[in-house]
Amino acid sequence: MSQRHFRRAIEADIAAMAALRLSVRENRLSDPSRVTLADYHDYLERLGRGWVCEIDGVLAGFSYADKRDGSIWALFVDPTLEGRGIGKGLLALAVDYLFSLGHASVVLSTGADTRADAFYAAQGWIRSVSPNQSEVRYALLR
């Protein structure tokens, strides 16, 4: 079995992260132009921090944490590689980073009744329904 390798995201990862983001089956962007390549760049350091997981040198998933509000801006795993602990590893890196900055909680939102919804619930996050009803919000307390 191939080894997972987690590391900080770098500028050279942006194209692969953007392509992966558009390949997901759930939590798809209704308007892909809403998330620009500049957004990916800004979250590398200026607005937060990003991480990637590679398997055999190929991007398997990525996460971004927003240092301003203590939120998870993105967490996506290649749909063909789900269930291998990639999401858990990327989430842990983002959460640890935000807690190290002093945030008392980490928050995120995702589509209601999706695999991501079940994933965060299984990780012990506190779920609340968004006014939007098609989204749910999660919080993890330090």
DSSP file with accessible surface (Angstrom, degrees, kcal/mol):
  #  RESIDUE AA STRUCTURE BP1 BP2  ACC     N-H-->O    O-->H-N    N-H-->O    O-->H-N    TCO  KAPPA ALPHA  PHI   PSI    X-CA   Y-CA   Z-CA
    1    1 A M              0   0  196      0, 0.0     2,-0.1     0, 0.0     0, 0.0   0.000 360.0 360.0 360.0 141.1    0.0    0.0    0.0
    2    2 A S        -     0   0   47      1,-0.1     2,-0.3    53,-0.0    53,-0.0  -0.381 360.0-115.7 -72.9 148.8    1.2    3.5   -0.8
    3    3 A Q        -     0   0  158     -2,-0.1    53,-0.7     1,-0.0     2,-0.3  -0.632  18.6-130.1 -87.2 141.1    2.3    5.8    1.9
    4    4 A R  E     -A   55   0A 105     -2,-0.3     2,-0.5    51,-0.1    51,-0.2  -0.699  20.1-162.8 -84.6 140.7    0.4    9.1    2.7
    5    5 A H  E     -A   54   0A 101     49,-2.3    49,-2.7    -2,-0.3     2,-0.4  -0.977   1.9-164.4-128.9 116.5    2.7   12.1    3.0
    6    6 A F  E     +A   53   0A  60     -2,-0.5     2,-0.3    47,-0.2    47,-0.2  -0.832  22.4 147.8-100.2 139.0    1.3   15.3    4.7
    7    7 A R  E     -A   52   0A  59     45,-2.2    45,-2.8    -2,-0.4     2,-0.1  -0.971  51.2 -73.5-158.3 167.6    3.0   18.6    4.3
    8    8 A R  E     -A   51   0A 100     -2,-0.3    43,-0.3    43,-0.2     2,-0.1  -0.414  55.0-111.2 -63.0 142.0    2.4   22.4    4.1
    9    9 A A        -     0   0    7     41,-2.5     2,-0.3    54,-0.2    41,-0.2  -0.475  35.6-165.2 -73.4 146.9    0.9   23.5    0.8
   10   10 A I    >   -     0   0   91     -2,-0.1     3,-2.3     1,-0.0     4,-0.4  -0.840  37.4 -96.3-128.3 168.5    3.0   25.6   -1.5
   11   11 A E  G >  S+     0   0  127      1,-0.3     3,-1.6    -2,-0.3     4,-0.4   0.853 120.3  62.9 -55.0 -36.8    2.3   27.7   -4.5
   12   12 A A  G 3  S+     0   0   87      1,-0.3     4,-0.3     2,-0.1    -1,-0.3   0.680  98.1  58.8 -64.9 -15.1    3.2   24.9   -6.9
   13   13 A D  G <> S+     0   0   14     -3,-2.3     4,-2.5     1,-0.2    -1,-0.3   0.607  80.3  89.7 -85.6 -14.3    0.2   22.9   -5.4
   14   14 A I  H <> S+     0   0   15     -3,-1.6     4,-2.8    -4,-0.4     5,-0.2   0.893  83.8  49.6 -58.9 -45.9   -2.4   25.4   -6.3
   15   15 A A  H  > S+     0   0   74     -4,-0.4     4,-2.2     1,-0.2    -1,-0.2   0.932 114.2  45.9 -60.4 -42.6   -3.3   24.1   -9.8
   16   16 A A  H  > S+     0   0   45     -4,-0.3     4,-2.5     2,-0.2    -1,-0.2   0.889 112.6  50.8 -68.4 -37.5   -3.7   20.6   -8.5
   17   17 A M  H  X S+     0   0    0     -4,-2.5     4,-2.7     2,-0.2    -2,-0.2   0.931 110.7  48.8 -64.9 -43.8   -5.8   21.7   -5.5
   18   18 A A  H  X S+     0   0   16     -4,-2.8     4,-1.6    -5,-0.2    -2,-0.2   0.913 112.3  48.5 -63.1 -41.2   -8.1   23.8   -7.7
   19   19 A A  H  X S+     0   0   62     -4,-2.2     4,-0.7    -5,-0.2    -1,-0.2   0.920 112.0  49.1 -65.4 -41.8   -8.6   20.8  -10.1
   20   20 A L  H >X S+     0   0   12     -4,-2.5     3,-1.3     1,-0.2     4,-0.6   0.924 106.3  56.9 -62.6 -42.7   -9.3   18.5   -7.1
   21   21 A R  H >< S+     0   0   27     -4,-2.7     3,-0.7     1,-0.3     8,-0.2   0.876 108.5  47.3 -57.3 -36.4  -11.8   21.0   -5.7
   22   22 A L  H 3< S+     0   0   86     -4,-1.6    -1,-0.3     1,-0.2    -2,-0.2   0.611 104.7  62.2 -82.3  -9.1  -13.7   20.8   -9.0
   23   23 A S  H << S+     0   0   57     -3,-1.3    -1,-0.2    -4,-0.7    -2,-0.2   0.530  76.2 114.2 -93.3  -7.1  -13.6   17.0   -9.1
   24   24 A V    <<  -     0   0    9     -3,-0.7    54,-0.1    -4,-0.6     3,-0.0  -0.262  58.6-146.3 -69.4 154.8  -15.6   16.3   -5.9
   25   25 A R  S    S+     0   0  145      3,-0.1     2,-0.3     2,-0.1     3,-0.2   0.729  81.4  37.1 -90.1 -29.1  -19.0   14.6   -6.1
   26   26 A E  S    S+     0   0   57      1,-0.2     3,-0.1    85,-0.0    -2,-0.0  -0.841 109.8  29.5-121.4 163.9  -20.6   16.5   -3.1
   27   27 A N  S    S+     0   0   47     -2,-0.3    -1,-0.2     1,-0.2     2,-0.1   0.885  82.1 175.9  54.0  40.5  -20.3   20.1   -1.9
   28   28 A R        -     0   0  159     -3,-0.2     2,-0.5     1,-0.1    -1,-0.2  -0.430  36.8-104.8 -73.6 150.8  -19.7   21.2   -5.5
   29   29 A L        -     0   0   30     -8,-0.2    -1,-0.1     1,-0.2     4,-0.0  -0.649  19.7-155.6 -76.0 125.2  -19.3   24.8   -6.3
   30   30 A S  S    S+     0   0  111     -2,-0.5    -1,-0.2     1,-0.3    -2,-0.0   0.830  95.6  27.5 -69.3 -28.9  -22.5   26.1   -8.0
   31   31 A D  S >  S-     0   0   71      1,-0.1     3,-2.6    -3,-0.1     4,-0.3  -0.853  73.1-166.3-132.5  95.6  -20.3   28.8   -9.5
   32   32 A P  G >  S+     0   0   70      0, 0.0     3,-1.1     0, 0.0    -1,-0.1   0.748  85.1  68.1 -57.2 -21.5  -16.7   27.7   -9.9
   33   33 A S  G 3  S+     0   0   82      1,-0.2     3,-0.0    -4,-0.0     0, 0.0   0.638  80.3  79.5 -74.7  -8.7  -15.5   31.2  -10.5
   34   34 A R  G <  S+     0   0  165     -3,-2.6     2,-0.6     1,-0.2    -1,-0.2   0.786  92.0  52.4 -66.2 -30.6  -16.4   32.1   -6.9
   35   35 A V  S <  S-     0   0   33     -3,-1.1    -1,-0.2    -4,-0.3     2,-0.2  -0.939  82.2-168.1-110.2 112.0  -13.1   30.5   -5.7
   36   36 A T     >  -     0   0   62     -2,-0.6     4,-1.6     1,-0.1     3,-0.4  -0.503  37.1-111.2 -97.2 165.4  -10.2   31.9   -7.6
   37   37 A L  H  > S+     0   0  109      1,-0.2     4,-2.1     2,-0.2     5,-0.1   0.852 120.4  60.5 -61.9 -31.2   -6.6   30.9   -7.9
   38   38 A A  H  > S+     0   0   56      1,-0.2     4,-3.0     2,-0.2    -1,-0.2   0.884  99.7  55.4 -63.5 -36.4   -5.8   34.1   -6.0
   39   39 A D  H  > S+     0   0   46     -3,-0.4     4,-1.9     2,-0.2    -1,-0.2   0.937 106.8  49.6 -60.5 -46.1   -7.9   32.7   -3.1
   40   40 A Y  H  < S+     0   0    9     -4,-1.6     4,-0.3     1,-0.2    -1,-0.2   0.914 113.1  47.4 -58.1 -42.6   -5.8   29.6   -3.0
   41   41 A H  H >X S+     0   0   81     -4,-2.1     3,-1.5     1,-0.2     4,-0.5   0.926 108.4  53.9 -65.3 -45.2   -2.7   31.7   -2.9
   42   42 A D  H ><>S+     0   0   38     -4,-3.0     5,-2.8     1,-0.3     3,-0.7   0.841 105.9  53.5 -60.1 -34.2   -3.9   34.0   -0.2
   43   43 A Y  T 3<5S+     0   0   16     -4,-1.9    22,-0.3     1,-0.2    -1,-0.3   0.507  87.0  81.9 -83.4  -1.5   -4.7   31.1    2.1
   44   44 A L  T <45S-     0   0   20     -3,-1.5     6,-0.6    -4,-0.3    -1,-0.2   0.879 127.2 -36.5 -66.3 -36.0   -1.2   29.7    1.9
   45   45 A E  T <<5S+     0   0   85     -3,-0.7    -2,-0.1    -4,-0.5    -3,-0.1   0.411 128.9  67.4-153.4 -43.5    0.0   32.2    4.5
   46   46 A R  T   5S+     0   0  154     -5,-0.4    -3,-0.2     1,-0.2    -4,-0.1   0.922 120.0  18.7 -61.8 -46.4   -1.5   35.7    4.4
   47   47 A L  S   <S-     0   0   18     -5,-2.8    20,-1.6    20,-0.1    21,-0.8   0.548 135.1 -49.6-101.9  -9.3   -5.1   34.6    5.4
   48   48 A G  E     - B   0  66A   0     -6,-0.5     2,-0.3    18,-0.3    18,-0.2  -0.853  68.3 -72.7 175.7-138.3   -4.3   31.3    6.9
   49   49 A R  E     - B   0  65A  60     16,-1.8    16,-2.8    -2,-0.3     2,-0.3  -0.990  29.9-152.8-154.4 149.7   -2.4   28.1    6.1
   50   50 A G  E     - B   0  64A   1     -6,-0.6   -41,-2.5    -2,-0.3     2,-0.3  -0.899   5.6-168.2-127.9 155.9   -2.8   25.1    3.8
   51   51 A W  E     -AB   8  63A  17     12,-2.6    12,-2.2   -43,-0.3     2,-0.3  -0.962   4.4-159.0-136.6 155.0   -1.8   21.5    3.8
   52   52 A V  E     -AB   7  62A   0    -45,-2.8   -45,-2.2    -2,-0.3     2,-0.4  -0.918   9.4-145.7-129.8 158.6   -1.7   18.7    1.2
   53   53 A C  E     -AB   6  61A   0      8,-2.4     7,-3.6    -2,-0.3     8,-1.3  -0.995  19.8-167.5-121.2 130.5   -1.6   15.0    1.3
   54   54 A E  E     -AB   5  59A  38    -49,-2.7   -49,-2.3    -2,-0.4     2,-0.4  -0.914  12.5-163.5-116.2 147.5    0.2   13.2   -1.4
   55   55 A I  E >  S-AB   4  58A  17      3,-2.4     3,-1.8    -2,-0.4   -51,-0.1  -0.993  85.2 -14.8-127.1 120.1    0.3    9.5   -2.3
   56   56 A D  T 3  S-     0   0  123    -53,-0.7    -1,-0.1    -2,-0.4     3,-0.1   0.879 130.0 -54.9  52.1  39.9    3.1    8.5   -4.6
   57   57 A G  T 3  S+     0   0   58      1,-0.2     2,-0.4   -52,-0.0    -1,-0.3   0.514 114.5 115.8  78.4   3.7    3.7   12.2   -5.3
   58   58 A V  E <  S-B   55   0A  99     -3,-1.8    -3,-2.4   -42,-0.0    -1,-0.2  -0.897  75.4-105.4-110.3 135.9    0.2   12.8   -6.5
   59   59 A L  E     +B   54   0A  23     -2,-0.4    -5,-0.2    -5,-0.2     3,-0.1  -0.368  40.1 170.5 -60.1 124.2   -2.2   15.2   -4.7
   60   60 A A  E     -     0   0A   0     -7,-3.6    18,-3.1     1,-0.4     2,-0.3   0.596  62.5 -24.3-108.2 -21.9   -4.7   13.1   -2.7
   61   61 A G  E     -BC  53  77A   0     -8,-1.3    -8,-2.4    16,-0.3    -1,-0.4  -0.964  53.7-153.6-178.0 167.2   -6.3   15.9   -0.7
   62   62 A F  E     -BC  52  76A   0     14,-2.5    14,-2.6    -2,-0.3     2,-0.3  -0.987   2.0-163.7-153.2 158.1   -5.9   19.4    0.8
   63   63 A S  E     -BC  51  75A   0    -12,-2.2   -12,-2.6    -2,-0.3     2,-0.4  -0.977   2.8-162.3-140.8 154.4   -7.1   21.6    3.6
   64   64 A Y  E     -BC  50  74A   0     10,-2.6     9,-1.6    -2,-0.3    10,-1.5  -0.997   5.2-156.7-135.8 140.8   -7.0   25.3    4.4
   65   65 A A  E     -BC  49  72A   0    -16,-2.8   -16,-1.8    -2,-0.4     2,-0.8  -0.949  14.1-138.6-116.8 137.3   -7.5   27.0    7.8
   66   66 A D  E  >> -BC  48  71A   4      5,-3.3     4,-1.3    -2,-0.4     5,-1.1  -0.854  11.9-166.1 -95.8 110.3   -8.6   30.7    8.0
   67   67 A K  T  45S+     0   0   74    -20,-1.6   -19,-0.2    -2,-0.8    -1,-0.1   0.714  80.0  65.3 -72.0 -18.2   -6.5   32.2   10.8
   68   68 A R  T  45S+     0   0  146    -21,-0.8    -1,-0.2     1,-0.2   -20,-0.1   0.918 121.1  12.7 -71.9 -43.2   -8.7   35.3   11.0
   69   69 A D  T  45S-     0   0   91     -3,-0.3    -2,-0.2     2,-0.1    -1,-0.2   0.341 101.3-111.7-119.4   6.2  -11.9   33.6   12.2
   70   70 A G  T  <5S+     0   0    0     -4,-1.3    37,-1.9     1,-0.2     2,-0.3   0.852  70.1 138.6  69.5  35.6  -10.7   30.2   13.2
   71   71 A S  E   < -Cd  66 107A  14     -5,-1.1    -5,-3.3    35,-0.2     2,-0.8  -0.738  61.4-117.2-113.8 160.0  -12.6   28.4   10.4
   72   72 A I  E     -C   65   0A  15     35,-2.3    37,-0.4    -2,-0.3    -7,-0.2  -0.864  27.9-173.9 -89.5 113.1  -11.8   25.6    8.0
   73   73 A W  E     -     0   0A  73     -9,-1.6     2,-0.3    -2,-0.8    -8,-0.2   0.835  66.6  -0.1 -79.4 -32.8  -11.9   27.3    4.6
   74   74 A A  E     +C   64   0A   9    -10,-1.5   -10,-2.6    -3,-0.1    -1,-0.3  -0.987  50.4 171.2-158.2 144.1  -11.5   24.0    2.7
   75   75 A L  E     +C   63   0A  22     -2,-0.3     2,-0.4   -12,-0.2   -12,-0.2  -0.797  22.0 160.8-153.4 110.6  -11.1   20.3    3.2
   76   76 A F  E     -C   62   0A  29    -14,-2.6   -14,-2.5    -2,-0.3     2,-0.4  -0.995  18.4-166.8-138.7 141.0  -11.3   18.1    0.1
   77   77 A V  E     -C   61   0A  22     -2,-0.4   -16,-0.3   -16,-0.2     5,-0.1  -0.966  40.4 -96.5-125.9 140.4  -10.1   14.5   -0.7
   78   78 A D    >   -     0   0   39    -18,-3.1     3,-2.6    -2,-0.4     4,-0.3  -0.357  36.2-131.4 -51.8 124.5   -9.9   12.9   -4.1
   79   79 A P  G >  S+     0   0   13      0, 0.0     3,-0.7     0, 0.0    -1,-0.2   0.790 105.9  57.0 -56.5 -26.2  -13.2   11.0   -4.4
   80   80 A T  G 3  S+     0   0   99      1,-0.2    -2,-0.1   -20,-0.0   -20,-0.0   0.581 108.9  47.2 -80.4  -6.8  -11.3    7.8   -5.5
   81   81 A L  G X  S+     0   0   28     -3,-2.6     3,-0.8   -21,-0.2     5,-0.3   0.217  79.1 131.4-118.6  12.2   -9.2    7.9   -2.3
   82   82 A E  T <   +     0   0   80     -3,-0.7    -4,-0.0    -4,-0.3     0, 0.0  -0.256  59.8  39.5 -64.5 153.7  -11.8    8.5    0.4
   83   83 A G  T 3  S+     0   0   88      1,-0.0    -1,-0.2     0, 0.0    -2,-0.0   0.575  84.3 102.0  85.7  11.4  -11.8    6.2    3.5
   84   84 A R  S <  S-     0   0  108     -3,-0.8    -2,-0.1     0, 0.0   -80,-0.1   0.213  99.5-100.4-110.4  11.0   -8.0    6.1    3.8
   85   85 A G  S  > S+     0   0   24      3,-0.0     4,-2.1     4,-0.0     5,-0.2   0.524  87.9 122.8  84.6   5.8   -7.6    8.6    6.7
   86   86 A I  H  > S+     0   0    2     -5,-0.3     4,-2.5     2,-0.2     5,-0.2   0.947  75.1  46.6 -66.2 -48.4   -6.6   11.5    4.4
   87   87 A G  H  > S+     0   0   12      1,-0.2     4,-2.7     2,-0.2     5,-0.2   0.914 111.9  51.2 -61.1 -42.4   -9.4   13.8    5.5
   88   88 A K  H  > S+     0   0  120      1,-0.2     4,-2.3     2,-0.2    -1,-0.2   0.915 111.8  47.3 -61.6 -43.1   -8.8   13.0    9.2
   89   89 A G  H  X S+     0   0   20     -4,-2.1     4,-1.8     2,-0.2    -2,-0.2   0.924 114.2  45.8 -65.6 -43.6   -5.1   13.8    8.9
   90   90 A L  H  X S+     0   0    0     -4,-2.5     4,-2.0     2,-0.2    -2,-0.2   0.898 112.7  50.9 -66.9 -39.1   -5.7   17.1    7.0
   91   91 A L  H  X S+     0   0    9     -4,-2.7     4,-2.9    -5,-0.2     5,-0.3   0.925 107.8  53.0 -64.6 -42.8   -8.4   18.2    9.4
   92   92 A A  H  X S+     0   0   45     -4,-2.3     4,-2.7    -5,-0.2     5,-0.2   0.906 108.0  51.1 -60.6 -40.8   -6.1   17.5   12.4
   93   93 A L  H  X S+     0   0   58     -4,-1.8     4,-2.0     2,-0.2    -1,-0.2   0.931 113.2  44.6 -62.4 -44.6   -3.4   19.7   10.9
   94   94 A A  H  X S+     0   0    0     -4,-2.0     4,-2.4     2,-0.2    -2,-0.2   0.923 115.1  47.4 -67.1 -44.0   -5.8   22.6   10.3
   95   95 A V  H  X S+     0   0   11     -4,-2.9     4,-2.8     1,-0.2     5,-0.3   0.937 111.4  50.2 -63.9 -46.9   -7.4   22.3   13.8
   96   96 A D  H  X S+     0   0  103     -4,-2.7     4,-2.2    -5,-0.3    -1,-0.2   0.908 110.7  50.8 -59.0 -41.4   -4.0   22.1   15.6
   97   97 A Y  H  X S+     0   0   17     -4,-2.0     4,-1.0    -5,-0.2    -1,-0.2   0.950 112.0  45.9 -61.1 -49.3   -2.8   25.2   13.7
   98   98 A L  H ><>S+     0   0    0     -4,-2.4     5,-1.7     1,-0.2     3,-0.6   0.909 113.2  48.9 -65.1 -40.8   -6.0   27.2   14.6
   99   99 A F  H ><5S+     0   0   30     -4,-2.8     3,-1.8     1,-0.2    -1,-0.2   0.885 105.8  58.3 -65.0 -34.9   -5.8   26.1   18.3
  100  100 A S  H 3<5S+     0   0   93     -4,-2.2    -1,-0.2    -5,-0.3    -2,-0.2   0.772 100.8  57.5 -66.1 -22.4   -2.1   27.0   18.4
  101  101 A L  T <<5S-     0   0   85     -4,-1.0    -1,-0.3    -3,-0.6    -2,-0.2   0.506 126.2-101.8 -83.2  -6.6   -3.1   30.6   17.4
  102  102 A G  T < 5 +     0   0   46     -3,-1.8    -3,-0.2     1,-0.3     2,-0.2   0.477  66.5 154.0 101.6   3.8   -5.4   30.8   20.4
  103  103 A H      < -     0   0   43     -5,-1.7    -1,-0.3     1,-0.1     3,-0.1  -0.459  37.2-149.8 -65.8 136.2   -8.8   30.2   18.9
  104  104 A A  S    S+     0   0   74     -2,-0.2    38,-2.6     1,-0.1     2,-0.3   0.714  78.9  12.1 -79.7 -21.5  -11.2   28.8   21.5
  105  105 A S  E     - E   0 141A  42     36,-0.2     2,-0.4    -7,-0.1    36,-0.2  -0.974  66.2-136.2-149.3 160.4  -13.1   26.9   18.8
  106  106 A V  E     - E   0 140A   0     34,-2.3    34,-2.5    -2,-0.3     2,-0.3  -0.971  26.7-168.9-118.4 137.3  -12.8   25.9   15.2
  107  107 A V  E     +dE  71 139A  56    -37,-1.9   -35,-2.3    -2,-0.4     2,-0.3  -0.858  12.9 161.1-126.6 160.0  -15.9   26.3   12.9
  108  108 A L  E     - E   0 138A  13     30,-1.8    30,-2.8    -2,-0.3     2,-0.3  -0.966  22.8-138.3-162.5 167.8  -16.9   25.2    9.4
  109  109 A S  E     + E   0 137A  63    -37,-0.4     2,-0.3    -2,-0.3    28,-0.2  -0.969  23.1 166.5-133.7 153.5  -19.9   24.7    7.2
  110  110 A T  E     - E   0 136A  13     26,-2.2    26,-2.8    -2,-0.3     2,-0.1  -0.944  44.5 -68.0-153.5 171.6  -20.8   22.0    4.8
  111  111 A G  E >   - E   0 135A  11     -2,-0.3     3,-0.8    24,-0.2     6,-0.3  -0.410  55.0-111.2 -68.0 139.5  -23.7   20.6    2.8
  112  112 A A  T 3  S+     0   0   22     22,-2.8     3,-0.1     1,-0.2    -1,-0.1  -0.421  95.7  12.4 -69.8 145.2  -26.5   19.0    4.9
  113  113 A D  T 3  S+     0   0  145      1,-0.2    -1,-0.2    -2,-0.1     2,-0.2   0.826  98.3 126.8  58.3  37.9  -26.9   15.2    4.6
  114  114 A T  S <> S-     0   0   24     -3,-0.8     4,-2.0     1,-0.1    -1,-0.2  -0.664  78.4-102.9-112.2 173.1  -23.6   14.7    2.7
  115  115 A R  H  > S+     0   0  105     -2,-0.2     4,-2.5     1,-0.2     5,-0.1   0.881 124.9  55.3 -63.1 -35.2  -20.7   12.4    3.5
  116  116 A A  H  > S+     0   0   21      2,-0.2     4,-2.5     1,-0.2     5,-0.3   0.909 103.8  54.3 -63.6 -40.6  -18.9   15.4    4.8
  117  117 A D  H  > S+     0   0   10     -6,-0.3     4,-1.9     1,-0.2    -2,-0.2   0.954 112.5  42.7 -57.1 -48.5  -21.8   16.1    7.2
  118  118 A A  H  X S+     0   0   62     -4,-2.0     4,-2.5     1,-0.2    -1,-0.2   0.878 110.8  57.7 -66.5 -36.2  -21.5   12.5    8.6
  119  119 A F  H  X S+     0   0   50     -4,-2.5     4,-1.2     2,-0.2    -2,-0.2   0.943 108.6  43.5 -60.9 -50.0  -17.6   12.8    8.7
  120  120 A Y  H  <>S+     0   0   15     -4,-2.5     5,-2.0     1,-0.2     3,-0.3   0.903 112.9  52.4 -66.8 -38.0  -17.6   15.8   11.0
  121  121 A A  H ><5S+     0   0   50     -4,-1.9     3,-1.7    -5,-0.3    -1,-0.2   0.925 108.1  51.7 -61.5 -42.1  -20.3   14.4   13.2
  122  122 A A  H 3<5S+     0   0   82     -4,-2.5    -1,-0.2     1,-0.3    -2,-0.2   0.760 103.6  58.9 -67.5 -23.5  -18.2   11.2   13.5
  123  123 A Q  T 3<5S-     0   0   66     -4,-1.2    -1,-0.3    -3,-0.3    -2,-0.2   0.423 122.9-104.5 -84.5  -0.4  -15.2   13.3   14.5
  124  124 A G  T < 5 +     0   0   55     -3,-1.7    -3,-0.2     1,-0.3    -2,-0.1   0.607  67.3 152.4  90.9  12.2  -17.1   14.7   17.5
  125  125 A W      < -     0   0   16     -5,-2.0     2,-0.5    15,-0.1    -1,-0.3  -0.423  50.5-111.2 -73.3 153.3  -17.9   18.1   16.1
  126  126 A I  E     -F  139   0A  97     13,-3.3    13,-1.7    -2,-0.1     2,-0.3  -0.764  35.0-148.8 -90.1 122.7  -21.0   20.0   17.4
  127  127 A R  E     +F  138   0A 104     -2,-0.5     2,-0.3    11,-0.2    11,-0.2  -0.724  21.1 170.8 -98.1 138.9  -23.6   20.2   14.6
  128  128 A S  E     -F  137   0A  63      9,-2.8     9,-3.5    -2,-0.3     2,-0.4  -0.990  34.7-112.5-141.1 148.8  -26.1   23.0   14.1
  129  129 A V  E     -F  136   0A  79     -2,-0.3     7,-0.2     7,-0.2     5,-0.0  -0.640  29.7-131.3 -83.2 135.2  -28.4   23.7   11.2
  130  130 A S    >   -     0   0    4      5,-1.7     3,-2.0    -2,-0.4     5,-0.1  -0.454  23.0-113.5 -77.4 154.0  -27.7   26.9    9.2
  131  131 A P  T 3  S+     0   0  106      0, 0.0    -1,-0.1     0, 0.0    -2,-0.0   0.810 118.0  67.7 -57.1 -23.1  -30.5   29.3    8.4
  132  132 A N  T 3  S-     0   0   89      1,-0.1     2,-1.4     2,-0.0     4,-0.1   0.666  89.5-154.2 -70.6 -18.3  -29.9   28.2    4.8
  133  133 A Q  S <  S+     0   0  143     -3,-2.0    -1,-0.1     2,-0.3    -3,-0.0   0.087  84.5  73.0  64.6 -28.0  -31.2   24.6    5.7
  134  134 A S  S    S+     0   0   72     -2,-1.4   -22,-2.8   -23,-0.1     2,-0.3   0.562  98.3  55.0 -88.1  -6.8  -29.1   23.1    2.8
  135  135 A E  E     -E  111   0A  71    -24,-0.3    -5,-1.7    -5,-0.1     2,-0.3  -0.867  67.8-155.5-120.6 155.9  -26.0   23.7    4.9
  136  136 A V  E     -EF 110 129A   1    -26,-2.8   -26,-2.2    -2,-0.3     2,-0.4  -0.936  11.5-140.1-124.8 153.2  -25.0   22.7    8.4
  137  137 A R  E     -EF 109 128A 125     -9,-3.5    -9,-2.8    -2,-0.3     2,-0.3  -0.885  15.1-164.6-111.3 147.3  -22.5   24.4   10.7
  138  138 A Y  E     -EF 108 127A   4    -30,-2.8   -30,-1.8    -2,-0.4     2,-0.3  -0.956   4.7-170.5-130.3 149.6  -20.0   22.6   12.9
  139  139 A A  E     -EF 107 126A  25    -13,-1.7   -13,-3.3    -2,-0.3     2,-0.5  -0.994   7.5-162.4-136.6 145.1  -17.9   23.7   15.8
  140  140 A L  E     -E  106   0A  40    -34,-2.5   -34,-2.3    -2,-0.3     2,-0.3  -0.994  17.5-145.4-126.2 120.4  -15.1   22.0   17.7
  141  141 A L  E      E  105   0A 110     -2,-0.5   -36,-0.2   -36,-0.2   -37,-0.1  -0.640 360.0 360.0 -86.4 146.9  -14.2   23.4   21.1
  142  142 A R              0   0  162    -38,-2.6    -1,-0.1    -2,-0.3   -38,-0.1  -0.244 360.0 360.0 -65.0 360.0  -10.6   23.4   22.3
